[in-house]
Amino acid sequence: MGNIEEKEKDNQNLLSYQKDNNQVLFRFFGIEMTAPKGLKYPRIVYVSFIVVNFFLLLVLRKLIIN
């Protein structure tokens, strides 16, 4: 019974998803950027993550310099 619960727990893991070509966002020099199967609009999520982090970096840099 413990093995069944562990398998179900592994299936619910964020990075545990079936290999699906639709989930690969891009490939660059053999490195794949992938997204979990259930994530809606993965490109928008990743791009917004990068933009927000870049904005925070600029704000913190400005605060540290002043």
Secondary structure, DSSP 4 states (H G I P E B T S, - for coil): -HHHHHHHHHHTSTT-----GGGEEEEETTEEEE--TT-SSHHHHHHHHHHHHHHHHHHHHHHHH-
